[in-house]
Amino acid sequence: MTYAWRELLYPAEWGFRFAITALLVAIINSLSSIDYAPLYYVLWIGMAICFLLQLQIAILSILGRIPTSG
């Protein structure tokens, strides 16, 4: 099975979504009396995990262990 470049970038998409959501939570946290800091940090940890997964996929793709169409 070969993967297209779009499929290999899937973790980066989710990392971007986590980062945008974390920034929105930070804005809401500054305007609200309720503390949303734990959610903010959980979202940034999720983004970091997606980044590490994306890095692993990129390295495996470069080494040729993940077949790509191209």
Secondary structure as GFF3:
##gff-version 3
##sequence-region A 1 70
A	DSSP	alpha_helix	5	8	.	.	.	ID=ss1
A	DSSP	alpha_helix	10	31	.	.	.	ID=ss2
A	DSSP	alpha_helix	37	63	.	.	.	ID=ss3
###
